[in-house]
Amino acid sequence: MNTNTDELDLVWGLEAISKVIGRTVRQTHYMLSTGKLPAKQIGSRWVAERGKLIRFFMEDAA
C-alpha cells in the first residue's frame, strides 16, 4: 500500500519554519497567525509541510 505519509517532510516549530522560508521569527509568526502561510497550529506549536512552503513561495515569484 502506497501512502503519502512516507513523502511528508514536516517542519515543526516557529523557528524551524522561519529558517525554511528565510524570514525572521517575528515575520514568520505574523504570517502564520494571519493565515498567510500553509501551516497549522497543533497545541502551541506550528507545523508545516516543507514542500508546501516551498511551492507557496515559488508561486508568488512566478
Predicted model as a PDB file, atoms N, CA, C, CB and O in Angstrom, pLDDT in the B-factor column:
MODEL        1                                                                  
ATOM      1  N   MET A   1       0.840  -1.190   0.000  1.00 44.00           N  
ATOM      2  CA  MET A   1       0.000   0.000   0.000  1.00 44.00           C  
ATOM      3  C   MET A   1       0.882   1.248   0.000  1.00 44.00           C  
ATOM      4  CB  MET A   1      -0.954   0.001   1.223  1.00 44.00           C  
ATOM      5  O   MET A   1       1.773   1.376   0.839  1.00 44.00           O  
ATOM      6  N   ASN A   2       0.644   2.145  -0.912  1.00 46.00           N  
ATOM      7  CA  ASN A   2       1.416   3.374  -1.027  1.00 46.00           C  
ATOM      8  C   ASN A   2       0.681   4.503  -0.328  1.00 46.00           C  
ATOM      9  CB  ASN A   2       1.675   3.727  -2.504  1.00 46.00           C  
ATOM     10  O   ASN A   2      -0.459   4.817  -0.671  1.00 46.00           O  
ATOM     11  N   THR A   3       1.333   5.114   0.652  1.00 51.00           N  
ATOM     12  CA  THR A   3       0.704   6.217   1.378  1.00 51.00           C  
ATOM     13  C   THR A   3       1.525   7.472   1.224  1.00 51.00           C  
ATOM     14  CB  THR A   3       0.533   5.873   2.861  1.00 51.00           C  
ATOM     15  O   THR A   3       2.728   7.411   0.968  1.00 51.00           O  
ATOM     16  N   ASN A   4       0.884   8.600   1.379  1.00 53.00           N  
ATOM     17  CA  ASN A   4       1.569   9.882   1.280  1.00 53.00           C  
ATOM     18  C   ASN A   4       2.379  10.206   2.519  1.00 53.00           C  
ATOM     19  CB  ASN A   4       0.575  10.977   1.029  1.00 53.00           C  
ATOM     20  O   ASN A   4       3.215  11.108   2.482  1.00 53.00           O  
ATOM     21  N   THR A   5       2.156   9.496   3.617  1.00 50.00           N  
ATOM     22  CA  THR A   5       2.894   9.806   4.836  1.00 50.00           C  
ATOM     23  C   THR A   5       4.382   9.570   4.663  1.00 50.00           C  
ATOM     24  CB  THR A   5       2.373   8.979   5.992  1.00 50.00           C  
ATOM     25  O   THR A   5       5.186  10.211   5.340  1.00 50.00           O  
ATOM     26  N   ASP A   6       4.771   8.660   3.767  1.00 53.00           N  
ATOM     27  CA  ASP A   6       6.186   8.428   3.503  1.00 53.00           C  
ATOM     28  C   ASP A   6       6.826   9.641   2.824  1.00 53.00           C  
ATOM     29  CB  ASP A   6       6.365   7.179   2.633  1.00 53.00           C  
ATOM     30  O   ASP A   6       8.038   9.830   2.925  1.00 53.00           O  
ATOM     31  N   GLU A   7       6.051  10.443   2.153  1.00 68.00           N  
ATOM     32  CA  GLU A   7       6.562  11.576   1.400  1.00 68.00           C  
ATOM     33  C   GLU A   7       6.510  12.887   2.184  1.00 68.00           C  
ATOM     34  CB  GLU A   7       5.787  11.721   0.124  1.00 68.00           C  
ATOM     35  O   GLU A   7       7.053  13.891   1.723  1.00 68.00           O  
ATOM     36  N   LEU A   8       5.882  12.901   3.338  1.00 82.00           N  
ATOM     37  CA  LEU A   8       5.759  14.126   4.112  1.00 82.00           C  
ATOM     38  C   LEU A   8       7.092  14.498   4.743  1.00 82.00           C  
ATOM     39  CB  LEU A   8       4.687  13.973   5.189  1.00 82.00           C  
ATOM     40  O   LEU A   8       7.791  13.651   5.299  1.00 82.00           O  
ATOM     41  N   ASP A   9       7.426  15.749   4.650  1.00 95.00           N  
ATOM     42  CA  ASP A   9       8.604  16.291   5.310  1.00 95.00           C  
ATOM     43  C   ASP A   9       8.102  17.454   6.155  1.00 95.00           C  
ATOM     44  CB  ASP A   9       9.726  16.744   4.269  1.00 95.00           C  
ATOM     45  O   ASP A   9       8.059  18.595   5.695  1.00 95.00           O  
ATOM     46  N   LEU A  10       7.725  17.160   7.383  1.00 97.00           N  
ATOM     47  CA  LEU A  10       7.121  18.166   8.238  1.00 97.00           C  
ATOM     48  C   LEU A  10       8.181  19.015   8.926  1.00 97.00           C  
ATOM     49  CB  LEU A  10       6.226  17.508   9.272  1.00 97.00           C  
ATOM     50  O   LEU A  10       9.237  18.529   9.331  1.00 97.00           O  
ATOM     51  N   VAL A  11       7.865  20.290   9.041  1.00 97.00           N  
ATOM     52  CA  VAL A  11       8.717  21.241   9.738  1.00 97.00           C  
ATOM     53  C   VAL A  11       7.941  21.667  10.980  1.00 97.00           C  
ATOM     54  CB  VAL A  11       9.107  22.481   8.821  1.00 97.00           C  
ATOM     55  O   VAL A  11       6.853  22.236  10.880  1.00 97.00           O  
ATOM     56  N   TRP A  12       8.509  21.388  12.143  1.00 97.00           N  
ATOM     57  CA  TRP A  12       7.832  21.681  13.409  1.00 97.00           C  
ATOM     58  C   TRP A  12       8.460  22.886  14.087  1.00 97.00           C  
ATOM     59  CB  TRP A  12       7.882  20.465  14.344  1.00 97.00           C  
ATOM     60  O   TRP A  12       9.679  22.958  14.242  1.00 97.00           O  
ATOM     61  N   GLY A  13       7.630  23.822  14.485  1.00 97.00           N  
ATOM     62  CA  GLY A  13       8.080  24.960  15.284  1.00 97.00           C  
ATOM     63  C   GLY A  13       8.304  26.216  14.478  1.00 97.00           C  
ATOM     64  O   GLY A  13       8.667  26.183  13.302  1.00 97.00           O  
ATOM     65  N   LEU A  14       8.078  27.309  15.143  1.00 97.00           N  
ATOM     66  CA  LEU A  14       8.181  28.635  14.533  1.00 97.00           C  
ATOM     67  C   LEU A  14       9.589  28.910  14.011  1.00 97.00           C  
ATOM     68  CB  LEU A  14       7.784  29.709  15.541  1.00 97.00           C  
ATOM     69  O   LEU A  14       9.756  29.401  12.895  1.00 97.00           O  
ATOM     70  N   GLU A  15      10.593  28.596  14.812  1.00 97.00           N  
ATOM     71  CA  GLU A  15      11.971  28.873  14.408  1.00 97.00           C  
ATOM     72  C   GLU A  15      12.365  28.068  13.171  1.00 97.00           C  
ATOM     73  CB  GLU A  15      12.930  28.565  15.556  1.00 97.00           C  
ATOM     74  O   GLU A  15      12.994  28.598  12.255  1.00 97.00           O  
ATOM     75  N   ALA A  16      11.996  26.791  13.148  1.00 97.00           N  
ATOM     76  CA  ALA A  16      12.339  25.938  12.007  1.00 97.00           C  
ATOM     77  C   ALA A  16      11.637  26.403  10.734  1.00 97.00           C  
ATOM     78  CB  ALA A  16      11.971  24.480  12.304  1.00 97.00           C  
ATOM     79  O   ALA A  16      12.235  26.408   9.658  1.00 97.00           O  
ATOM     80  N   ILE A  17      10.378  26.792  10.856  1.00 97.00           N  
ATOM     81  CA  ILE A  17       9.632  27.287   9.694  1.00 97.00           C  
ATOM     82  C   ILE A  17      10.267  28.579   9.186  1.00 97.00           C  
ATOM     83  CB  ILE A  17       8.138  27.521  10.053  1.00 97.00           C  
ATOM     84  O   ILE A  17      10.394  28.776   7.978  1.00 97.00           O  
ATOM     85  N   SER A  18      10.666  29.459  10.106  1.00 96.00           N  
ATOM     86  CA  SER A  18      11.276  30.728   9.689  1.00 96.00           C  
ATOM     87  C   SER A  18      12.581  30.495   8.942  1.00 96.00           C  
ATOM     88  CB  SER A  18      11.527  31.625  10.904  1.00 96.00           C  
ATOM     89  O   SER A  18      12.899  31.245   8.019  1.00 96.00           O  
ATOM     90  N   LYS A  19      13.346  29.473   9.319  1.00 96.00           N  
ATOM     91  CA  LYS A  19      14.590  29.162   8.608  1.00 96.00           C  
ATOM     92  C   LYS A  19      14.302  28.661   7.198  1.00 96.00           C  
ATOM     93  CB  LYS A  19      15.405  28.114   9.383  1.00 96.00           C  
ATOM     94  O   LYS A  19      15.009  29.015   6.255  1.00 96.00           O  
ATOM     95  N   VAL A  20      13.265  27.837   7.052  1.00 94.00           N  
ATOM     96  CA  VAL A  20      12.923  27.297   5.732  1.00 94.00           C  
ATOM     97  C   VAL A  20      12.522  28.419   4.779  1.00 94.00           C  
ATOM     98  CB  VAL A  20      11.784  26.265   5.847  1.00 94.00           C  
ATOM     99  O   VAL A  20      12.900  28.401   3.607  1.00 94.00           O  
ATOM    100  N   ILE A  21      11.762  29.392   5.270  1.00 94.00           N  
ATOM    101  CA  ILE A  21      11.259  30.444   4.381  1.00 94.00           C  
ATOM    102  C   ILE A  21      12.173  31.670   4.339  1.00 94.00           C  
ATOM    103  CB  ILE A  21       9.872  30.865   4.818  1.00 94.00           C  
ATOM    104  O   ILE A  21      11.924  32.597   3.569  1.00 94.00           O  
ATOM    105  N   GLY A  22      13.220  31.682   5.154  1.00 93.00           N  
ATOM    106  CA  GLY A  22      14.177  32.785   5.105  1.00 93.00           C  
ATOM    107  C   GLY A  22      13.637  34.085   5.659  1.00 93.00           C  
ATOM    108  O   GLY A  22      13.972  35.159   5.160  1.00 93.00           O  
ATOM    109  N   ARG A  23      12.820  34.003   6.669  1.00 95.00           N  
ATOM    110  CA  ARG A  23      12.254  35.197   7.313  1.00 95.00           C  
ATOM    111  C   ARG A  23      12.608  35.181   8.794  1.00 95.00           C  
ATOM    112  CB  ARG A  23      10.705  35.262   7.120  1.00 95.00           C  
ATOM    113  O   ARG A  23      13.026  34.154   9.328  1.00 95.00           O  
ATOM    114  N   THR A  24      12.439  36.316   9.449  1.00 97.00           N  
ATOM    115  CA  THR A  24      12.684  36.361  10.891  1.00 97.00           C  
ATOM    116  C   THR A  24      11.561  35.623  11.607  1.00 97.00           C  
ATOM    117  CB  THR A  24      12.791  37.832  11.398  1.00 97.00           C  
ATOM    118  O   THR A  24      10.497  35.378  11.038  1.00 97.00           O  
ATOM    119  N   VAL A  25      11.812  35.278  12.853  1.00 98.00           N  
ATOM    120  CA  VAL A  25      10.785  34.606  13.653  1.00 98.00           C  
ATOM    121  C   VAL A  25       9.561  35.500  13.787  1.00 98.00           C  
ATOM    122  CB  VAL A  25      11.333  34.232  15.047  1.00 98.00           C  
ATOM    123  O   VAL A  25       8.430  35.017  13.727  1.00 98.00           O  
ATOM    124  N   ARG A  26       9.775  36.775  13.966  1.00 98.00           N  
ATOM    125  CA  ARG A  26       8.656  37.714  14.115  1.00 98.00           C  
ATOM    126  C   ARG A  26       7.810  37.788  12.840  1.00 98.00           C  
ATOM    127  CB  ARG A  26       9.181  39.111  14.476  1.00 98.00           C  
ATOM    128  O   ARG A  26       6.581  37.754  12.902  1.00 98.00           O  
ATOM    129  N   GLN A  27       8.472  37.889  11.690  1.00 97.00           N  
ATOM    130  CA  GLN A  27       7.750  37.921  10.416  1.00 97.00           C  
ATOM    131  C   GLN A  27       6.986  36.620  10.203  1.00 97.00           C  
ATOM    132  CB  GLN A  27       8.722  38.166   9.245  1.00 97.00           C  
ATOM    133  O   GLN A  27       5.837  36.629   9.761  1.00 97.00           O  
ATOM    134  N   THR A  28       7.631  35.510  10.519  1.00 97.00           N  
ATOM    135  CA  THR A  28       7.007  34.200  10.343  1.00 97.00           C  
ATOM    136  C   THR A  28       5.792  34.056  11.249  1.00 97.00           C  
ATOM    137  CB  THR A  28       8.016  33.080  10.628  1.00 97.00           C  
ATOM    138  O   THR A  28       4.756  33.547  10.824  1.00 97.00           O  
ATOM    139  N   HIS A  29       5.914  34.500  12.492  1.00 97.00           N  
ATOM    140  CA  HIS A  29       4.785  34.414  13.426  1.00 97.00           C  
ATOM    141  C   HIS A  29       3.593  35.205  12.892  1.00 97.00           C  
ATOM    142  CB  HIS A  29       5.193  34.938  14.826  1.00 97.00           C  
ATOM    143  O   HIS A  29       2.457  34.734  12.948  1.00 97.00           O  
ATOM    144  N   TYR A  30       3.848  36.396  12.379  1.00 98.00           N  
ATOM    145  CA  TYR A  30       2.772  37.205  11.815  1.00 98.00           C  
ATOM    146  C   TYR A  30       2.112  36.485  10.636  1.00 98.00           C  
ATOM    147  CB  TYR A  30       3.311  38.577  11.370  1.00 98.00           C  
ATOM    148  O   TYR A  30       0.886  36.429  10.541  1.00 98.00           O  
ATOM    149  N   MET A  31       2.930  35.939   9.747  1.00 96.00           N  
ATOM    150  CA  MET A  31       2.390  35.260   8.568  1.00 96.00           C  
ATOM    151  C   MET A  31       1.593  34.017   8.956  1.00 96.00           C  
ATOM    152  CB  MET A  31       3.522  34.876   7.612  1.00 96.00           C  
ATOM    153  O   MET A  31       0.574  33.717   8.333  1.00 96.00           O  
ATOM    154  N   LEU A  32       2.041  33.297   9.969  1.00 97.00           N  
ATOM    155  CA  LEU A  32       1.317  32.117  10.429  1.00 97.00           C  
ATOM    156  C   LEU A  32       0.005  32.508  11.109  1.00 97.00           C  
ATOM    157  CB  LEU A  32       2.188  31.301  11.389  1.00 97.00           C  
ATOM    158  O   LEU A  32      -1.045  31.929  10.827  1.00 97.00           O  
ATOM    159  N   SER A  33       0.071  33.484  11.996  1.00 96.00           N  
ATOM    160  CA  SER A  33      -1.118  33.842  12.781  1.00 96.00           C  
ATOM    161  C   SER A  33      -2.200  34.504  11.944  1.00 96.00           C  
ATOM    162  CB  SER A  33      -0.732  34.762  13.913  1.00 96.00           C  
ATOM    163  O   SER A  33      -3.369  34.505  12.332  1.00 96.00           O  
ATOM    164  N   THR A  34      -1.825  35.069  10.798  1.00 97.00           N  
ATOM    165  CA  THR A  34      -2.820  35.691   9.928  1.00 97.00           C  
ATOM    166  C   THR A  34      -3.248  34.758   8.791  1.00 97.00           C  
ATOM    167  CB  THR A  34      -2.268  36.992   9.353  1.00 97.00           C  
ATOM    168  O   THR A  34      -4.037  35.149   7.930  1.00 97.00           O  
ATOM    169  N   GLY A  35      -2.730  33.529   8.786  1.00 96.00           N  
ATOM    170  CA  GLY A  35      -3.141  32.553   7.783  1.00 96.00           C  
ATOM    171  C   GLY A  35      -2.503  32.742   6.422  1.00 96.00           C  
ATOM    172  O   GLY A  35      -2.997  32.203   5.432  1.00 96.00           O  
ATOM    173  N   LYS A  36      -1.414  33.497   6.350  1.00 95.00           N  
ATOM    174  CA  LYS A  36      -0.767  33.744   5.069  1.00 95.00           C  
ATOM    175  C   LYS A  36       0.152  32.604   4.631  1.00 95.00           C  
ATOM    176  CB  LYS A  36       0.018  35.021   5.140  1.00 95.00           C  
ATOM    177  O   LYS A  36       0.570  32.556   3.474  1.00 95.00           O  
ATOM    178  N   LEU A  37       0.468  31.687   5.546  1.00 95.00           N  
ATOM    179  CA  LEU A  37       1.309  30.536   5.208  1.00 95.00           C  
ATOM    180  C   LEU A  37       0.510  29.252   5.324  1.00 95.00           C  
ATOM    181  CB  LEU A  37       2.549  30.476   6.119  1.00 95.00           C  
ATOM    182  O   LEU A  37      -0.388  29.154   6.161  1.00 95.00           O  
ATOM    183  N   PRO A  38       0.828  28.256   4.488  1.00 95.00           N  
ATOM    184  CA  PRO A  38       0.124  26.970   4.551  1.00 95.00           C  
ATOM    185  C   PRO A  38       0.653  26.118   5.708  1.00 95.00           C  
ATOM    186  CB  PRO A  38       0.274  26.206   3.214  1.00 95.00           C  
ATOM    187  O   PRO A  38       1.506  25.250   5.520  1.00 95.00           O  
ATOM    188  N   ALA A  39       0.132  26.383   6.902  1.00 97.00           N  
ATOM    189  CA  ALA A  39       0.569  25.668   8.105  1.00 97.00           C  
ATOM    190  C   ALA A  39      -0.601  25.550   9.064  1.00 97.00           C  
ATOM    191  CB  ALA A  39       1.766  26.389   8.788  1.00 97.00           C  
ATOM    192  O   ALA A  39      -1.631  26.203   8.898  1.00 97.00           O  
ATOM    193  N   LYS A  40      -0.423  24.700  10.075  1.00 97.00           N  
ATOM    194  CA  LYS A  40      -1.457  24.518  11.091  1.00 97.00           C  
ATOM    195  C   LYS A  40      -0.831  24.627  12.468  1.00 97.00           C  
ATOM    196  CB  LYS A  40      -2.173  23.156  10.922  1.00 97.00           C  
ATOM    197  O   LYS A  40       0.339  24.304  12.672  1.00 97.00           O  
ATOM    198  N   GLN A  41      -1.640  25.088  13.402  1.00 96.00           N  
ATOM    199  CA  GLN A  41      -1.186  25.130  14.781  1.00 96.00           C  
ATOM    200  C   GLN A  41      -1.761  23.927  15.506  1.00 96.00           C  
ATOM    201  CB  GLN A  41      -1.602  26.457  15.476  1.00 96.00           C  
ATOM    202  O   GLN A  41      -2.972  23.705  15.510  1.00 96.00           O  
ATOM    203  N   ILE A  42      -0.881  23.160  16.115  1.00 96.00           N  
ATOM    204  CA  ILE A  42      -1.294  21.997  16.885  1.00 96.00           C  
ATOM    205  C   ILE A  42      -0.846  22.249  18.314  1.00 96.00           C  
ATOM    206  CB  ILE A  42      -0.689  20.654  16.306  1.00 96.00           C  
ATOM    207  O   ILE A  42       0.346  22.237  18.624  1.00 96.00           O  
ATOM    208  N   GLY A  43      -1.821  22.475  19.171  1.00 96.00           N  
ATOM    209  CA  GLY A  43      -1.485  22.910  20.524  1.00 96.00           C  
ATOM    210  C   GLY A  43      -0.850  24.278  20.440  1.00 96.00           C  
ATOM    211  O   GLY A  43      -1.443  25.210  19.898  1.00 96.00           O  
ATOM    212  N   SER A  44       0.343  24.404  20.968  1.00 95.00           N  
ATOM    213  CA  SER A  44       1.038  25.690  20.908  1.00 95.00           C  
ATOM    214  C   SER A  44       2.127  25.701  19.835  1.00 95.00           C  
ATOM    215  CB  SER A  44       1.648  26.018  22.267  1.00 95.00           C  
ATOM    216  O   SER A  44       2.839  26.694  19.688  1.00 95.00           O  
ATOM    217  N   ARG A  45       2.261  24.603  19.085  1.00 97.00           N  
ATOM    218  CA  ARG A  45       3.309  24.513  18.056  1.00 97.00           C  
ATOM    219  C   ARG A  45       2.727  24.593  16.657  1.00 97.00           C  
ATOM    220  CB  ARG A  45       4.098  23.216  18.209  1.00 97.00           C  
ATOM    221  O   ARG A  45       1.620  24.124  16.393  1.00 97.00           O  
ATOM    222  N   TRP A  46       3.503  25.198  15.770  1.00 98.00           N  
ATOM    223  CA  TRP A  46       3.131  25.273  14.367  1.00 98.00           C  
ATOM    224  C   TRP A  46       3.790  24.131  13.614  1.00 98.00           C  
ATOM    225  CB  TRP A  46       3.530  26.635  13.759  1.00 98.00           C  
ATOM    226  O   TRP A  46       4.902  23.720  13.945  1.00 98.00           O  
ATOM    227  N   VAL A  47       3.111  23.626  12.612  1.00 98.00           N  
ATOM    228  CA  VAL A  47       3.669  22.583  11.756  1.00 98.00           C  
ATOM    229  C   VAL A  47       3.304  22.891  10.311  1.00 98.00           C  
ATOM    230  CB  VAL A  47       3.151  21.173  12.172  1.00 98.00           C  
ATOM    231  O   VAL A  47       2.192  23.321  10.006  1.00 98.00           O  
ATOM    232  N   ALA A  48       4.272  22.659   9.432  1.00 97.00           N  
ATOM    233  CA  ALA A  48       4.052  22.902   8.009  1.00 97.00           C  
ATOM    234  C   ALA A  48       4.786  21.826   7.219  1.00 97.00           C  
ATOM    235  CB  ALA A  48       4.535  24.333   7.593  1.00 97.00           C  
ATOM    236  O   ALA A  48       5.769  21.252   7.688  1.00 97.00           O  
ATOM    237  N   GLU A  49       4.301  21.569   6.036  1.00 97.00           N  
ATOM    238  CA  GLU A  49       4.976  20.636   5.150  1.00 97.00           C  
ATOM    239  C   GLU A  49       5.978  21.437   4.314  1.00 97.00           C  
ATOM    240  CB  GLU A  49       3.951  19.862   4.240  1.00 97.00           C  
ATOM    241  O   GLU A  49       5.617  22.423   3.671  1.00 97.00           O  
ATOM    242  N   ARG A  50       7.230  21.001   4.334  1.00 96.00           N  
ATOM    243  CA  ARG A  50       8.304  21.728   3.643  1.00 96.00           C  
ATOM    244  C   ARG A  50       7.971  21.963   2.169  1.00 96.00           C  
ATOM    245  CB  ARG A  50       9.624  20.958   3.761  1.00 96.00           C  
ATOM    246  O   ARG A  50       8.188  23.061   1.657  1.00 96.00           O  
ATOM    247  N   GLY A  51       7.457  20.965   1.493  1.00 94.00           N  
ATOM    248  CA  GLY A  51       7.124  21.096   0.073  1.00 94.00           C  
ATOM    249  C   GLY A  51       6.068  22.157  -0.182  1.00 94.00           C  
ATOM    250  O   GLY A  51       6.157  22.903  -1.157  1.00 94.00           O  
ATOM    251  N   LYS A  52       5.072  22.229   0.685  1.00 94.00           N  
ATOM    252  CA  LYS A  52       4.014  23.237   0.518  1.00 94.00           C  
ATOM    253  C   LYS A  52       4.560  24.640   0.739  1.00 94.00           C  
ATOM    254  CB  LYS A  52       2.852  22.969   1.488  1.00 94.00           C  
ATOM    255  O   LYS A  52       4.168  25.575   0.039  1.00 94.00           O  
ATOM    256  N   LEU A  53       5.460  24.797   1.706  1.00 93.00           N  
ATOM    257  CA  LEU A  53       6.057  26.116   1.940  1.00 93.00           C  
ATOM    258  C   LEU A  53       6.855  26.561   0.722  1.00 93.00           C  
ATOM    259  CB  LEU A  53       6.962  26.092   3.189  1.00 93.00           C  
ATOM    260  O   LEU A  53       6.754  27.710   0.293  1.00 93.00           O  
ATOM    261  N   ILE A  54       7.640  25.659   0.173  1.00 90.00           N  
ATOM    262  CA  ILE A  54       8.459  25.996  -0.990  1.00 90.00           C  
ATOM    263  C   ILE A  54       7.585  26.311  -2.194  1.00 90.00           C  
ATOM    264  CB  ILE A  54       9.420  24.851  -1.322  1.00 90.00           C  
ATOM    265  O   ILE A  54       7.828  27.290  -2.899  1.00 90.00           O  
ATOM    266  N   ARG A  55       6.570  25.487  -2.432  1.00 91.00           N  
ATOM    267  CA  ARG A  55       5.648  25.758  -3.555  1.00 91.00           C  
ATOM    268  C   ARG A  55       4.927  27.089  -3.366  1.00 91.00           C  
ATOM    269  CB  ARG A  55       4.613  24.618  -3.693  1.00 91.00           C  
ATOM    270  O   ARG A  55       4.715  27.820  -4.334  1.00 91.00           O  
ATOM    271  N   PHE A  56       4.550  27.410  -2.135  1.00 88.00           N  
ATOM    272  CA  PHE A  56       3.861  28.659  -1.836  1.00 88.00           C  
ATOM    273  C   PHE A  56       4.699  29.848  -2.285  1.00 88.00           C  
ATOM    274  CB  PHE A  56       3.551  28.760  -0.336  1.00 88.00           C  
ATOM    275  O   PHE A  56       4.178  30.773  -2.909  1.00 88.00           O  
ATOM    276  N   PHE A  57       5.992  29.831  -1.974  1.00 83.00           N  
ATOM    277  CA  PHE A  57       6.844  30.956  -2.346  1.00 83.00           C  
ATOM    278  C   PHE A  57       7.218  30.930  -3.819  1.00 83.00           C  
ATOM    279  CB  PHE A  57       8.097  30.960  -1.502  1.00 83.00           C  
ATOM    280  O   PHE A  57       7.443  31.984  -4.413  1.00 83.00           O  
ATOM    281  N   MET A  58       7.290  29.758  -4.416  1.00 85.00           N  
ATOM    282  CA  MET A  58       7.583  29.668  -5.846  1.00 85.00           C  
ATOM    283  C   MET A  58       6.418  30.251  -6.659  1.00 85.00           C  
ATOM    284  CB  MET A  58       7.851  28.192  -6.258  1.00 85.00           C  
ATOM    285  O   MET A  58       6.645  30.895  -7.683  1.00 85.00           O  
ATOM    286  N   GLU A  59       5.183  30.032  -6.213  1.00 82.00           N  
ATOM    287  CA  GLU A  59       4.025  30.582  -6.912  1.00 82.00           C  
ATOM    288  C   GLU A  59       4.005  32.093  -6.820  1.00 82.00           C  
ATOM    289  CB  GLU A  59       2.734  30.009  -6.345  1.00 82.00           C  
ATOM    290  O   GLU A  59       3.621  32.761  -7.780  1.00 82.00           O  
ATOM    291  N   ASP A  60       4.416  32.654  -5.669  1.00 59.00           N  
ATOM    292  CA  ASP A  60       4.463  34.105  -5.513  1.00 59.00           C  
ATOM    293  C   ASP A  60       5.477  34.745  -6.463  1.00 59.00           C  
ATOM    294  CB  ASP A  60       4.802  34.464  -4.072  1.00 59.00           C  
ATOM    295  O   ASP A  60       5.262  35.846  -6.971  1.00 59.00           O  
ATOM    296  N   ALA A  61       6.567  34.047  -6.688  1.00 59.00           N  
ATOM    297  CA  ALA A  61       7.632  34.594  -7.526  1.00 59.00           C  
ATOM    298  C   ALA A  61       7.302  34.515  -9.016  1.00 59.00           C  
ATOM    299  CB  ALA A  61       8.930  33.862  -7.253  1.00 59.00           C  
ATOM    300  O   ALA A  61       7.858  35.260  -9.823  1.00 59.00           O  
ATOM    301  N   ALA A  62       6.416  33.627  -9.366  1.00 54.00           N  
ATOM    302  CA  ALA A  62       6.104  33.432 -10.786  1.00 54.00           C  
ATOM    303  C   ALA A  62       5.187  34.502 -11.321  1.00 54.00           C  
ATOM    304  CB  ALA A  62       5.476  32.081 -11.006  1.00 54.00           C  
ATOM    305  O   ALA A  62       4.831  34.478 -12.499  1.00 54.00           O  
TER     306      ALA A  62                                                      
ENDMDL                                                                          
END                                                                             
